[in-house]
Amino acid sequence: MAESTVEVRQRIRELLVDLFGNDLFVDKVSDSVSLRQAGMSSTALVSLLVAMEDAFGFEWDEDVRPEALRSIESLADHVVSLR
């Protein structure tokens, strides 16, 4: 059964904690806030995208819309749309 958007959002939050070793960043960022504006570096975003490929079993397309990479919400929506 495909995961719901809520489940995917939670899994992305877990990946962020795994990647960065604490939940301080994750706790202060809402699902709709821009990750870049919240302070995530471009290298950290790339690390998250790679972790998401492994966790959800897909590969990012080279032509993915930048809006899809904006927030936890948009990332989750993109993953769910692939299923």
C-alpha positions in Angstrom: 0.0 0.0 0.0 1.3 3.5 -0.9 2.3 5.8 1.9 0.1 8.8 2.6 1.5 12.3 2.4 1.5 12.5 6.2 3.6 9.3 6.5 6.0 10.6 3.9 6.4 13.9 5.7 7.1 12.1 8.9 9.7 9.9 7.2 11.4 13.0 5.7 11.6 14.5 9.2 13.2 11.3 10.4 15.7 11.4 7.5 16.6 15.0 8.5 17.2 13.9 12.1 19.3 11.0 10.9 21.4 13.3 8.6 22.0 16.1 11.0 22.2 14.3 14.3 19.6 16.2 16.2 16.0 17.3 16.0 16.5 21.0 16.7 16.2 22.0 13.0 13.3 19.6 12.4 11.3 20.8 15.4 11.4 24.5 14.4 10.5 24.0 10.7 6.9 23.6 9.7 6.0 21.4 6.7 5.4 24.4 4.5 8.4 26.6 5.3 11.2 26.9 2.7 14.1 24.7 3.8 16.6 27.1 2.3 15.0 30.1 4.2 15.0 28.0 7.3 18.8 27.7 7.0 19.4 24.5 5.2 22.5 24.6 3.0 22.6 23.4 -0.6 24.9 20.5 0.4 22.5 19.5 3.2 19.6 19.6 0.7 21.5 17.4 -1.7 22.2 14.9 1.2 18.5 14.9 2.0 17.6 14.2 -1.6 20.0 11.3 -1.8 18.6 9.9 1.4 15.1 10.2 0.1 16.1 8.3 -3.1 17.3 5.4 -0.8 14.3 5.6 1.6 11.6 5.8 -1.0 13.1 3.8 -3.9 13.2 6.4 -6.7 15.6 8.7 -8.5 15.1 12.4 -8.9 14.6 13.5 -12.5 17.1 16.1 -13.8 14.1 18.3 -14.8 12.3 18.2 -11.5 10.6 21.5 -10.8 12.5 23.6 -8.2 9.2 24.1 -6.3 9.2 20.4 -5.6 12.4 20.8 -3.6 11.2 23.8 -1.5 9.7 22.4 1.7 9.0 19.1 3.5 5.4 19.5 2.2 6.5 19.9 -1.4 9.0 17.0 -1.1 6.3 14.7 0.3 3.8 15.7 -2.4 6.4 14.9 -5.0 7.1 11.4 -3.6 3.4 10.6 -3.3 2.8 11.8 -6.9 5.4 9.2 -8.1 3.5 6.3 -6.6 
